[in-house]
Amino acid sequence: MRRTSEQRRIAATIAMALLVQPSVAQAQAGDGGVSRFYAWSRPVPAAGRVLRREALPDAMLPEGAARGERILYASTTDFGGERAVAVSGIVLLPKGKAPRGGWPVVAWAHGTTGTADVCAPSWTGYRDQDKQMLNAWLAAGFAVAATDYEGLGTPGVHPYMMLGSAARGVLDSVRAARRMFGFSRRVIIVGHSQGAHAAFGAGLLQRGYAPELDLRGVAVTGLPAEGGFAPLDTGRASAISRAAPIDPGTRRDPVRRLDMTRFDSWYVVTLKYFPTYAAAVPGFTLDDWVTPRTRAILNDFDRGCSSDKVAPVFAERPHPSALLKQDVSAIEETLSRWRRYPTPRFAVPVFLGIGRHDSATAPELSFNVARAACVEGSRMTVRFYDEATHATVVPQAQADILAFAAAAMAARALPGNCGGLAWPGRG
């Protein structure tokens, strides 16, 4: 896409800003409302070190857990420059006696809960559906390491959907949990929605970032694809394009100019990114970009916790001009480099569950990411759930994911189904 001079100016400004490495987290909208446990003022040590820990309140424990702790641990981020950060999370232990070598670990990457500190699951607890899912993992004999992500709970902006930050937070939660309890090196990474983005990225970064972990597999549902993936060579890209489930005329680039005259779900999704924009772009003033109605929506983001704050907007289908004063494509084009997946070449088996009625993460685009991974030689197992929505795909896929995890942990062959992979009905 050819960029205008204004787009190039904004891109250069953001790039320079993200090279600046702040010594402490800056106060951001949505900060506060949590205990002093989350604030770390001393230098942050090497990634994976435990900074602080405390018992999780009984009311927050899933019933399948023998014990749980709230933790603050060291991680690294590439948002705002490569630097050390303190990240919070939860560690859960299953009931019973640990096997020889320690409990295997499931690294759980949660879906969108909000952008305010009080939305951190280690502070508010998990939703009933997530508790049921965690209970299933505990019953299967897995310890749980669950990150909150950078900036949720801890001071500073939550860099929503910024892959390097979230993926490293996932991996470092496992490192911290293993230091605390002597868990096994054997790990499976699981995530949904925002967490699927983090889990997918963690699986791709693990060998270079946390090679001491024995990663056995990655399992995700509700996989976002808006950020795309690292550029592929022409031959591979053509193979992916030929296998795409949607016609070239309807397929859209991950980042493009916004048509301000008609509804487009993409611009509604970008509303969740505005706190990140405000942190990344020097002099960014919300009122220059959004209407009073959007300002009220964003203020609600700062105060409340929900994954569906924009659901009413999706239902209403307004013109972008009702919410935005100008196109955010230039900002999103630049920030997408921090959101984008690396080349999807996995060293471990991957399970992807796709709900055919998922209106939050386009199923066709999730499928295209799977096709890209297949072309790169990854062992992808893709399952379609015909009646599943973005929320219900989690419980519907749970049994398949547990079976996948059991096979991966036992080192049984998981060749995947790339060879016969096709969009349902298009054989």
Residue pairs with C-beta under 8 A, 6 or more apart in sequence:
1 253
1 255
1 256
1 257
1 333
3 11
3 330
3 333
4 330
6 330
7 329
7 330
7 333
10 281
10 330
10 331
10 334
11 330
11 333
11 334
13 281
13 282
14 280
14 281
14 331
14 334
14 335
15 334
17 280
17 281
17 282
18 79
18 80
18 81
18 280
18 338
19 81
20 80
20 81
21 80
21 81
21 82
21 83
22 80
22 81
22 83
24 41
25 85
25 151
25 154
25 155
25 156
25 157
26 156
26 157
26 279
27 155
27 156
28 151
28 155
28 156
28 157
28 275
28 278
28 279
29 275
29 278
29 302
30 114
30 115
30 116
30 117
30 158
30 275
30 301
30 302
30 303
31 116
31 117
31 155
31 156
32 117
33 116
33 117
33 118
34 117
34 118
34 120
34 123
34 153
35 123
37 52
37 54
37 70
37 72
37 88
38 72
38 88
38 117
38 120
38 123
38 153
38 154
38 155
39 154
39 155
40 51
40 52
40 72
40 86
40 154
43 84
44 51
44 74
44 84
44 85
44 86
45 51
45 74
45 84
46 74
46 84
47 74
47 75
47 76
47 84
47 168
47 172
47 175
48 73
48 74
48 75
48 172
48 175
48 176
48 179
48 210
49 73
49 74
49 176
49 179
50 71
50 72
50 73
50 74
50 176
50 179
50 180
51 71
51 72
51 73
51 74
51 86
52 71
52 72
53 69
53 70
53 71
53 72
53 180
54 69
54 70
55 68
55 69
55 70
56 68
56 69
56 70
56 90
56 92
56 122
59 125
60 68
60 125
60 126
61 67
61 68
61 92
62 68
62 92
62 126
62 131
62 134
62 135
62 138
63 131
63 135
64 94
64 95
64 134
64 135
64 136
64 138
64 139
65 92
65 93
65 94
65 95
65 134
65 138
65 144
66 93
66 94
66 95
66 96
67 92
67 93
68 90
68 91
68 92
68 93
69 90
69 91
69 180
70 88
70 89
70 90
70 122
71 88
71 89
71 90
71 91
71 122
71 173
71 176
71 177
71 180
72 86
72 87
72 88
72 154
73 86
73 87
73 88
73 89
73 172
73 173
73 175
73 176
74 84
74 85
74 86
74 87
74 172
74 176
75 84
75 85
75 86
75 87
75 150
75 165
75 168
75 169
75 172
75 173
76 82
76 83
76 84
76 85
76 168
76 172
77 83
77 85
77 150
77 159
77 162
77 164
77 165
77 168
78 162
78 164
78 165
78 338
79 150
79 159
79 162
79 164
79 165
79 280
79 338
80 159
80 279
80 280
85 150
85 154
85 156
85 165
86 154
87 147
87 148
87 149
87 150
87 154
87 169
87 172
87 173
88 120
88 122
88 123
88 147
88 148
88 152
88 153
88 154
89 122
89 145
89 146
89 147
89 148
89 169
89 173
89 176
90 121
90 122
90 144
90 145
90 146
90 148
91 143
91 144
91 145
91 146
91 173
91 176
91 177
91 180
91 181
92 134
92 138
92 143
92 144
92 146
93 103
93 143
93 181
94 103
94 138
94 139
94 141
94 142
94 143
95 138
96 141
99 141
99 184
101 184
101 186
102 178
102 181
102 182
102 183
102 184
103 141
103 142
103 143
103 181
103 183
103 184
104 141
104 142
104 143
104 183
104 184
104 186
104 187
104 188
104 409
105 142
105 143
105 144
105 145
105 174
105 177
105 178
105 183
105 184
105 186
105 187
105 188
106 137
106 142
106 143
106 144
106 145
106 187
106 188
106 189
106 190
106 405
107 145
107 146
107 147
107 170
107 171
107 173
107 174
107 187
107 188
107 189
107 190
107 199
107 202
108 134
108 137
108 144
108 145
108 146
108 190
108 191
108 195
109 146
109 147
109 166
109 170
109 189
109 190
109 191
109 192
109 194
109 195
109 196
109 198
109 199
109 202
110 121
110 126
110 130
110 146
110 147
110 148
110 191
110 192
110 194
110 195
111 191
111 192
111 193
111 194
111 195
111 196
111 222
111 307
112 160
112 193
112 194
112 272
112 307
113 119
113 120
113 121
113 124
113 152
113 305
113 306
113 307
114 152
114 301
114 304
114 305
114 306
114 307
114 309
115 151
115 152
115 158
115 160
115 272
115 275
115 301
115 302
116 301
116 302
116 303
116 304
116 305
117 123
117 151
117 152
117 153
117 154
117 155
118 124
118 305
119 152
119 305
120 148
120 152
120 153
120 154
121 130
121 146
121 148
122 146
122 148
122 153
123 148
123 153
124 305
126 134
129 391
129 394
129 395
132 395
133 394
133 395
133 398
134 144
134 146
136 398
136 402
137 144
137 190
137 402
138 144
140 402
140 405
140 406
142 188
142 405
143 177
143 181
143 183
145 173
145 174
145 176
145 177
146 173
147 166
147 169
147 170
147 172
147 173
147 198
148 154
148 169
149 158
149 165
149 166
149 169
149 198
150 156
150 158
150 159
150 165
150 166
150 169
151 157
151 158
151 159
152 158
156 279
157 275
157 276
157 278
157 279
158 275
158 276
159 165
159 166
159 276
159 279
159 338
160 194
160 272
160 273
160 275
160 276
161 194
161 197
161 224
161 227
161 272
161 273
161 276
161 339
162 276
162 335
162 338
162 339
163 197
163 198
163 201
163 227
163 338
163 339
163 340
163 341
164 201
164 205
164 338
165 338
166 194
166 197
166 198
166 201
166 202
167 198
167 199
167 201
167 202
167 204
167 205
167 209
168 202
168 205
168 209
169 198
170 189
170 191
170 198
170 199
170 202
171 202
171 205
171 206
171 209
171 210
171 213
172 210
174 183
174 187
174 210
174 213
175 210
175 212
175 213
177 183
178 185
184 214
185 212
185 213
185 214
186 214
186 216
186 409
187 213
187 214
187 215
187 216
188 215
188 216
188 217
188 218
188 219
188 405
188 408
188 409
189 199
189 202
189 203
189 206
189 215
189 217
189 218
189 219
190 199
190 218
190 219
190 220
190 401
190 405
191 197
191 198
191 199
191 200
191 219
191 220
191 221
192 220
192 221
192 222
192 393
192 394
193 221
193 222
193 224
193 307
193 360
193 361
193 390
194 224
195 220
196 220
196 221
196 222
196 223
196 224
196 361
197 223
197 224
197 227
197 339
199 218
199 219
199 220
200 218
200 220
200 223
200 341
200 344
200 350
200 369
201 341
201 342
202 218
203 215
203 218
203 346
203 348
203 350
204 341
204 342
204 343
204 344
204 345
204 346
205 342
206 213
206 215
207 215
207 347
215 347
215 348
216 348
216 349
216 405
216 408
216 409
216 411
217 348
217 349
217 350
217 351
217 404
217 405
217 408
217 414
218 346
218 348
218 349
218 350
218 351
219 350
219 351
219 352
219 353
219 401
219 404
219 405
220 350
220 351
220 352
220 353
221 352
221 353
221 354
221 355
221 393
221 394
221 397
221 401
222 353
222 355
222 358
222 360
222 361
222 366
222 390
222 393
222 394
223 352
223 354
223 361
223 366
223 369
223 370
224 361
224 366
225 254
225 361
225 362
225 365
225 366
225 368
225 369
226 254
226 266
226 269
226 339
226 365
227 254
227 336
227 339
227 340
227 341
228 253
228 254
228 255
228 336
228 340
228 341
229 340
229 341
229 342
229 343
229 344
229 369
229 372
230 340
230 341
230 342
230 343
231 237
232 240
232 343
232 372
232 375
232 376
236 372
236 375
236 376
239 375
240 368
240 371
240 372
240 375
241 248
243 371
243 374
243 375
243 421
243 422
244 251
244 364
244 367
244 368
244 371
245 364
245 367
245 368
245 422
245 423
245 426
246 364
252 266
254 336
254 340
255 329
255 332
255 333
255 336
256 329
257 327
257 329
258 264
258 266
258 267
258 320
258 324
258 327
258 328
258 329
259 320
260 319
260 320
260 321
260 324
260 327
261 319
261 320
261 321
262 319
262 320
263 317
263 318
263 319
263 320
264 320
265 314
267 320
267 323
267 324
267 328
268 310
268 313
268 314
268 323
269 310
270 328
270 332
271 294
271 297
271 298
271 310
271 313
271 323
272 301
272 309
272 310
273 332
273 335
274 286
274 289
274 290
274 298
275 298
275 301
275 302
276 335
277 284
277 289
277 328
277 331
277 335
278 284
278 286
280 331
280 335
281 331
286 295
286 298
287 295
288 325
288 326
289 324
289 325
289 326
289 328
290 298
290 323
290 324
290 325
291 322
291 323
291 324
291 325
293 322
293 323
294 323
294 324
297 309
297 310
297 313
297 323
300 309
301 309
313 323
314 359
320 327
341 369
343 376
344 369
344 372
344 373
344 376
344 378
345 373
345 376
345 377
345 378
346 373
346 376
346 378
346 379
346 380
348 379
348 408
349 379
349 380
349 381
349 404
349 408
349 414
349 416
350 373
350 378
350 379
350 380
350 381
350 416
351 381
351 382
351 383
351 400
351 401
351 404
352 366
352 370
352 380
352 381
352 382
352 383
353 383
353 385
353 388
353 393
353 396
353 397
353 400
353 401
354 363
354 366
354 367
354 382
354 383
354 384
354 385
354 393
355 363
355 385
355 388
355 389
355 390
355 392
355 393
355 396
356 363
356 384
356 385
356 386
356 387
356 388
356 424
357 387
357 388
357 389
358 366
358 388
358 389
358 390
358 393
359 389
359 390
360 390
361 390
364 423
367 382
367 423
370 380
370 382
370 421
371 421
373 380
374 380
374 416
374 418
374 421
378 416
378 418
379 414
379 415
379 416
379 418
380 416
380 417
380 418
380 421
381 404
381 414
381 416
381 417
382 416
382 417
382 421
383 397
383 400
384 424
385 392
385 393
385 396
385 397
386 424
387 396
388 396
388 397
404 414
407 414
408 414
